[in-house]
Amino acid sequence: RFVTPMFDLVAPRYDDFTRAFSYGMDRGWKRAVVRELVSRAPHGARVLDLACGTGDLAFAAAAAIPHSRVAGVDASSRMIELARAHAARAVAPAFAVGDMARLAIADASVDAITAGYAFRNAPDYCAALREAARVLRPGGVLVTLDFYRPVSPLWRALLLAYLRVAGNAVGWWWHREALAYGYIAPSIAAFVSWQRFRDELIVSGFDVETVRRFLLGGVAIHVAVRR
């Protein structure tokens, strides 16, 4: 009820925001996601990008994996509109509005899944992880990128304070709505650490191969394989 209308609002400038807000680090993190994906996904892989937004990860996956079939799903209809507008100019992924916790996809039918800033925004991230495990074939790979709740109280306080002040300021400046980006800090505070997310991946049916941490654990890439 809250997150989807908010993403509809910010969709036209969301990509600009993620790059500016991370001082350009978002590009490097997403390149790392694609490298992890390419090293594990077969040629012709069927790839699903969860919470695809305007499609940056989905387009990158389609370009990097020969003969791949890539689909993107997002709860925001405005994000999907923008992704489809980009897709009209190239051979590109298929995009659809959908709920990552209730995917209209057959069991064990996907070779690989990417998820950038996805599970933190799900009402029940554990349910969404179980759904990802359902649609992913045994041996298939899941690569996630997200912000996590730092374990260190001092670093957590500093990081969240920055995200709260900067997010509120940019949200008001660009959209006249502080919560447009100000929500990020409380969403991280209410989320889990990268360690807890790793443990939940294991419970949900994955073997975690690697975890790459950035910003002292405030951001992480998890690479997991479906058992």
N, C-alpha and C positions, 0 to 999 in steps of 0.2 A: 504493500500500500504506500510505502514511503519511497523506497529506492527506485522503483520503475518510473513514476512520474518525474522524479528528480533527474534521472538519466535522459528522459525525453527532453527536459529543459536544457541540459548542458550538451546534448549530442553535437550541435554544430561546432562547438569549440573544445570538445573533450580531448581530442588528440593534441591540440596546442597546449592545453592545460597540463596533461601528463608529462609532456616534454619540458615545459617551462618549470613546472613545480618540482621536478626531479633534477633540475639543472642539466638536462640532457641525458641523465643516466638511464632513463626509461628505454631509450633506443638500444643501449648496450645490453640491458637486461633482456630485452625481447630478442635481440640477435643471439644471445646465449640460449634462450628457449628454443629457437629454431635450430641452432647447431645440435642441441641435445636430441631434438626430434629427428633431424636428418640422419644422425649417426645410428638411430635405432629403427626407423620406419623403413619398410621395403619399398622398392619402386612400385608404383601403382597402388600405394597404400590408400585406404579410405581413412581420412583424417577428419575429426570433429573438433571445432573450436568452440568452447563453452564461454558464454558471456562475451561474445565476439566483438561487441561494440561496432565500430565502423569498419572492422575487418582487417586491421593491420597484420595481426598474426596469421589470419586465414590466407591473406594474399601472399604473405611471405612463405608459408608452408606450400602453397600451390606452386610458387615459383621455384622452390628449392627441391621438391621431390618429383622426379620425372613421372608423368602419367598418373599423378595422384588424383583422387577424387575428394575434394575438400568441401565441407559444409560448416557454416557458422550459425549458431543459435544464440539469441539474446532476448531477454524479456521486454526490452524497450523497442517499441515499434518505430520510433524515430531513428534510433541507431541502425535498425535494419534498413530503413529507407535510404539512409546515407550510404550504407555498405552496398546496397543494390545499385545505387547511382554510380558508385565507383566501378562496380562490376560490369556495368553496361559498356565500359570503354575497353574491355579486355577479356580474354579467356580467363574466367575467374570462378571462385567458389560459389556455391549455392547458399543463400541466406534465408533464414526463417525465424519468425517470432516463436519463442518457446520457453518453457520452464525447465531449467537444468535439473530439477529434482523429479520431473515427470516427462521424460523425453519420448517422443513418438518415433522410436528407433528400436529395431529388433535386438534381442539378446545376442551378445558376442558377434556383432556385425561390423565393428569398427576396429581398425588396426592401431590407431593412435589418437590421443586426445591432448589438446592444449587448453590451458585455462589461465588467462591473464587477468588478475584482480577479480577473480570470479567467486570462489567459495566464500570469501569474507562477506560478500554481499548477498549470499543465500540466506533465507530465513532459518534454515536448518542445514548447515554445511555437511553434517554427517550423512543426512539423507541424500544430499547431492553427490557425495562421494560414493555411496552405495549404488546410486543410479549410474554413475560413471563406470563403476566396476561391472554393472550388469551389461552395458552395451559394448564394453571393450572385450575383445577376444582374449583368451588365455595367452600370455606372452606379449600382449599389446602394451604399449607404453603410454603413461600419463605424465605430462610435464606441466607443472603449475608455477606461476609467478604471482606473488602477493606480498602485501604488507602484513607483518605479524606483531604481536604484543611483545616487546622486549622484556627479557627476564630481569635485567638490571633496573631497579626502581629509579635510579638517577637518570640513566639514559632514556628510560621510558618517559619520564616526566619531561625531559628536554625535547625529545622527538615529538611527543604529542602536543607540547606547547607550541612548537614551531608550526606543526601542521594545522593546529586550530587557528592560530592568528593569521597565518598566510592564506589558509583556505577560506576563512571568513572574508578576508580582504578582497581576494580575487573573485569570490562568488558575488560579493556586492558590486564590485567594479564592473564585472562583465555581464551579470544577469540581474542585478538589483535584488539578489537573494543570497544572503550570507551562507545559508545551509547548503547551497548548491555544491560547494566544495568543503565547507566547514564540517560536514558530516564525517569526513574521512577520519579525523582524530577520534571521535567517540566510537566509530565502527572498529577501529583498531583496538581501543581500550576494551571493547566488549568481545573481541575475538580471542584467539589463542596464540601461544608462542609457536615458533617454527618446530620446536621439539614435540609439542602436543599434537600439532598437525601431522607430523611424521608418524607418531604413534597411532593416530586415527586412520591414516592410510593403511597401516598394517592390519588393524582391526577390520577394515573394510574390504580386505582381500588383495592387497598389494604387497609386493616386496619393494622396499625403498632402496634404490641403488645409490643415489647420491643426493646430497643437499648442498647447494651453493648459497652462502650467506653474504649479505651486503648490509651496510649501515649497522654494523654490530648486531645483526640478527633482526633488525627492523624490516628487512626485505629478504626473501629467500626464494630460490628455485628448487623445487622438489622433483626428482625424476624417479618414477615408480613403475613397476611392471606388474601386470595382472597375473596373479597366481592361477 
